[in-house]
Amino acid sequence: MIEYVRGEIVELSPARMVVECNGLGYEIHISLTTCGAYRNQASGKIYIYEVIREDARLLYGFATKEERELFLLLISVSGVGPNMARTILSSMPPAELTDAIACGNESALTLVKGIGSKTAQRVIVDLKNKVKTVAGKTNDGAGTAPEYGETADEAVSALVMLGFQKAASQKAVQTILKKASGKPSPTVEQIIRTALKML
């Protein structure tokens, strides 16, 4: 299994990055938190969780071991797969997620697309004591926002990669940006987190 990849970051979006290492380009699926941690960086070390299936070999990447540990805890819960775990980690920062689970905040978890009441309850019951080991160790790594046009396009692209329809994603992003008019420009990560609660 791959522990980590260190190399040049040649592509970066809120849901995906490509890291070149020794002439090979690794496609890595990431969360918003990890995207923010590597924004404006030319290279980096990304911790990996590898999924090997009959039809695909997928790499999920994390800026810290703590975020990867949260991911592993989430996929240990019945009904939570890698993509859902990534969506959960993209919907709220790791520190906020650990607090929600540790405090039994079911409503915070059900705001995540695809998480119903039963799944949220399973996550809390299974992980309530386990998340305490990673609480306080996470780093949100917020990034710097680009211009509005690029921000909107990047947010929509990330939502589509996470499985949402393009038209619905565009509408959600436009709504968020209209509400933010006259206020400090939201980052791509902030837009996507808000959109995930709307879609």
Salt bridges, closest charged atoms under 4 A:
GLU3 OE2 - ARG68 NH2 2.76
GLU11 OE1 - ARG16 NH1 2.72
GLU27 OE2 - ARG16 NE 2.71
GLU50 OE2 - ARG57 NE 2.41
ASP55 OD1 - ARG53 NE 3.19
GLU154 OE2 - ARG39 NH2 3.52
GLU189 OE2 - ARG39 NH2 3.02
